[in-house]
Amino acid sequence: MQSVFRPNLILWLWRNPAVPVFLALAVLLLLVDKFSMPAIVIAFIVCAVTLLALQRAGHNFISIDNRQISGRFQGQTFRVMWWDIRAAWLDTHSEDNPVLMLGTDRILFAIPTRYMPAATIWEMTQARVIPAALHETARQELPYWQPVNQASIPELEEPLVLRGRALEKVIGWVGLIFFDGLFLAFYSALSIGLALVLAGFILFSCVYLLSAYYSLQVGPLGITHQMVFGQFFIAWDEVKSVHIAQDGSTVQFQGGAKRILVYGPKTWGKTSREDVMQYIGIQLEARQIHVKVDPWAGLRMAFSNRAARVKNPARESS
């Protein structure tokens, strides 16, 4: 019997308030401007961006049957047979984002269960993997598991969480409203060319604003970068190198073909910055990983996001 789990989109909207606010403003603009052509264009751009984010979340799923667990996250598929799993555990350090960890002889799968029934998925996993995979020491027997001096790493009661700064959100909202106003003015003046240019700025403002609504969770298992456009995760034991931009605006954690690029210390709030930097430093020092300054780190966002998703074992073996 096959069971398929998909994100609860109502919960997704609740935890991403920028999306329903955007849609509400688009509808309000249409009503106030009586469905004029400029209002329709602006509403179309806003709805296209926000609905794209909703569509990406809705396409994620986890499928479980008696032979395998498979699924898709952020456009990349994965599949693993139950008998190939040597270690399985559910990381619950983040209550709103439990991560199902499945280790085979070659690959460590980190499967986010955000907005899904994590407890049910874990129960079904426990009933299907071999009993030895559930043992507490099973993960340490994985061939790629790195020996770490756990005594040097402080315990966390809950992950350290960083969120987008209020200043970035204010800039996004001001830019969106400002370019909306200019677009309406130039369109009314029949300056179609300039209006089309401003439509591009409106699109950029939408993307910038949605990108400002992010959270960075740093915990004992790894780093989770949660954005409206997707969720990206890398475990500490997958990290082989770390690169930081010269201005500290971005940091890239890389392990083989998998890497994740996150906002750097320059953009972090002062409240948690020192604690997060100290904890990351301890995790890297325990694994003898040194941070390298990379002037190009900030230009790799598109490539690192693609590679940071759950690995596809078929591609790994090819």
Stockholm file with secondary structure:
# STOCKHOLM 1.0

chainA/1-318         MQSVFRPNLILWLWRNPAVPVFLALAVLLLLVDKFSMPAIVIAFIVCAVTLLALQRAGHNFISIDNRQISGRFQGQTFRVMWWDIRAAWLDTHSEDNPVLMLGTDRILFAIPTRYMPAATIWEMTQARVIPAALHETARQELPYWQPVNQASIPELEEPLVLRGRALEKVIGWVGLIFFDGLFLAFYSALSIGLALVLAGFILFSCVYLLSAYYSLQVGPLGITHQMVFGQFFIAWDEVKSVHIAQDGSTVQFQGGAKRILVYGPKTWGKTSREDVMQYIGIQLEARQIHVKVDPWAGLRMAFSNRAARVKNPARESS
#=GR chainA/1-318 SS CCEEECCCHHHHHHHCTHHHHHHHHHHHHHHHTTTCHHHHHHHHHHHHHHHHHHHHHHTCEEEECSSEEEEEETTEEEEEEGGGCSEEEEECSSTTSCEEEEECSSCEEEEECTTSCHHHHHHHHHTTSCGGGGSTTTGGGSTTCCCCCGGGSCCCSSCEEEECCHHHHHHHHHHHHHHHHHHHHHHHTTCHHHHHHHHHHHHHHHHHHHHHSCEEEECSSEEEEEETTEEEEEEGGGCCEEEECTTSSEEEEEETTEEEEEECGGGSCHHHHHHHHHHHHHHHHHTTCCEEECTTGGGCHHHHHHHTSCCCHHHHHC
#=GC SS_cons         CCEEECCCHHHHHHHCTHHHHHHHHHHHHHHHTTTCHHHHHHHHHHHHHHHHHHHHHHTCEEEECSSEEEEEETTEEEEEEGGGCSEEEEECSSTTSCEEEEECSSCEEEEECTTSCHHHHHHHHHTTSCGGGGSTTTGGGSTTCCCCCGGGSCCCSSCEEEECCHHHHHHHHHHHHHHHHHHHHHHHTTCHHHHHHHHHHHHHHHHHHHHHSCEEEECSSEEEEEETTEEEEEEGGGCCEEEECTTSSEEEEEETTEEEEEECGGGSCHHHHHHHHHHHHHHHHHTTCCEEECTTGGGCHHHHHHHTSCCCHHHHHC
//
